[in-house]
Amino acid sequence: MGRKKGIRRSKWLVNTVLAVICLIWTIPTLGLLVSSFRPAADILATGWWNILPHRDWQTAEQLQLPKETDLRAPIGIDGATYTDDQLRAGVIVGGERLIWENRRARVLNVQEKEWTVISRFTTQNYETVLGGKTYSITMPDGSTKTEKGSGMSRSFWNTVAVTIPATVIPIFIASFAAYAFAWLRFPGRKTLFVLVIALLVVPIQVALIPILRDYTALGLNGTYFGIWLAHTAFGLPLITYFMYTSISQLPKDLFESAFMDGATNFTIFSRLILPLSVPALASISIFQFLWVWNDYLVALIFLGSQPEVQVLSMNIANLVGSRGNDWHLLTAAAFVSMLMPLAVFFALQKYFVRGLLGGSVKG
Amino acid sequence: MHTKKLMTAFIFLLAFVMIMTACGGNTNNNAGNEPTPAAGQGNEGGTNAGAAGDTALAKAMNGEYKGKKVTMFGPFTDADEVKFNESIKAFEETTGIDISYEGSKEFEATISVRVGGGNAPDIADFPQPGLLKGFVKDGKVIDVKTFMTDEYLQKQYNKSWLDMGTMAGPGGDVMAGVWARSSVKSLVWYNKKAFADAGYAVPATWTELMDLTEQIAKDGDPAWSIGIESGTATGWPATDWMEDIMLRTTSPENYDKWVSGELPFTDPIVKNAAQKMSDIWFNEDYVYGGRKSIATTSFGDAVKPLFDNPPKAWLHRQAGFITTFFPEGLTADDYDWFPLPPIDEQYGQPALISGDIYAMFNDRPEVRAVMEFFTTGESLKSWIQSGGVTAPMNDADPSWYPNDQERRMAEFVQSADTIRFDGSDLMPGAVGAGSFWKGMTDYISGTVDLDAALKEIQSGWK
């Protein structure tokens, strides 16, 4: 009995700790979400947590000092004297705070603490992000012309067009490769496998210029096919390794009996291996999908930012404007671009949990 | 069964995407595929076709290059991109040449990869000539003098622009490109109405400027609003101040030496300029929010307190483009500028400028035509009219400027005693876009003292 209680208590403890960690990890995202609904000027002025009820200084009355008050000498108010620095930062006298409202006009605020909440919200950020910015340009005749920039929808579909093949193709190839590495005996198998693993540690940056040269020669720059190939190549080592660990764990007897029954390698692969490794396939799909969806570098180099092919991550980076003046749009844009990965994640989530163990327990 | 369904779903999805891209892809397939001369050979290719007689621009205007495409790559995105496209529209309609502009925030990083990978755009727009120098040295850039005569260039540009465009190539000096738009930096902005109401006068000398600053402080406001935060480029407005003060406290020759690295940052001349700046920046009475807020205020937001009612600050030193950051609804009656006054009388009134140079990577007749077009004021006309840019070309008509303030900027550059290009844009990236920004930020936020900061900046040269 006593032992059971102990287990239950420790379970509670673990759950509480986990809940707290989860909460801490979600807070920045929550703050971003709240900020995405606030006007830019508000984001600058106050933190997002001010939308919660809090006690803040509110001006109760104003105090007009004589206009000729010398700001650099001690300033006398109601018999007490304060320095200018104190009044800039605010001095608290008996629950009230004295602070400059307008130094030039020598007006002081007398403030009291009161409960407040900030409740100015707007959907403007989302409207701009989805619908495109409007620019007004002064025309030669003095009139202003408003032009609408492109919204996110075009680049959203571009990203879909890049991501889906760039997820499916490498996984397709890697599964075949993983099966071969795990169950077929052929000369040079070990060497080849080590080579694939070694490719895991090669950073993609070193490959950019050589590949770009080849692409220029082949005319693949700025085409979808080119970027599918690039993502496939960069993704293959990890996916092959991941699939290998999953496929090599399957019981050997299964293949032996299938082989006895006259099944070919292809039948074994399509009828046995694939159904058995659905969890692994699903979880590596999520990894690869997220990687390609969020990718900026590969798209920047091989696809470019022409509007016909521009992907979301580049569209978002350009949203802030030439001089970074529209930073507040990034909050909303981040959430829009998050939608698709979230949908994919939740759709494949039940496999994901199983797949997390992929490669972790090796006999 | 389950897998079969999954497989079918995958195949359908794949087929759908492939069909989609096959339809959409056609339009852009030829974008990158046009036969381009190998980048290394560009230079020789240019020299043998030296017939500069009847210009490519004239031929283009006759419609000879109809249907040709010229690719351009540069850092304008957003509103600037719209304005740029607007300014080339008439040219595209007349000549039938399609100028396909691609803007990226990562221009500086990407252009090196593209040129290295043999995928250079026909024309690239460099806001930092320092970056272009490397490409010129490697012989990747085509000398525009191969198809534009000296006389023509001298007619279109002042000598100082041409001097700044001349860079060392592998076989002698080349004209690395054409100057397409410029911005004047030595401007101090103020709120015109509030300034008049308060009875302040525009200062003509540094002493008057400091007196005005002190006067405003006595009246109860900080005079200056300063912000240098700019994401990864934090610190650049401070480098502009330094350059402006350098031009006013030492000779232009010393400035040039400083920019080329011969005069180290640790030299007393540079230190003196930094101290002049600190006299304003580190005086808690002179700066809105005090020293501590300078490094955390975005340069674009720093101008806003000037236009609060009543104003919270009174002066703001920034380039001409800052008008795009003014609060909405301001008209030209609300604001004005005066040039940052001279400090040492013997150096006169200098002007600090910056600009974009367009360099050519592929030599084809239609690219020549477009380059030639960019040397004319006409190519910038609608952009000038919509505001925010000053023309470096001589044939830009002053009447194009939308208001007096912008027209006076152009006049100010013409009449200045010394014109110098933004030094940090000319220095190698490791200094001009690296240690200089970072060192100034460290100094201003108070993490290091001036000597340590200058040493830190100087170490970028190695």
Interface residues (C-beta under 8 A of the other chain):
Chain A: L44 L71 R72 N102 R103 R104 A105 R106 K133 Y135 I137 T138 M139 P140 E147 G149 W157 V160 A161 I164 P165 V168 L208 I209 P210 I211 L212 R213 Y215 T216 A217 G219 L220 N221 G222 T223 Y224 F225 L274 P275 V278 L300 I301 G304 S305 Q306 E308 V309 M314 A317 N318 L319 V320 G321 S322 R323 G324 N325 D326 W327
Chain B: H2 T3 L6 M7 F10 L13 L14 V17 M18 M20 T21 G24 G25 T27 N28 N29 A31 G32 N33 T36 P75 F76 T77 D78 A79 D80 E81 V82 K83 E86 S100 E102 G103 S104 K105 E106 T110 V113 R114 G116 G117 G118 N119 K218 D219 G220 D221 S230 G231 S298 G300 D301 P310 F321 T324 F325 K381 S382 Q385 S386 G387 P402
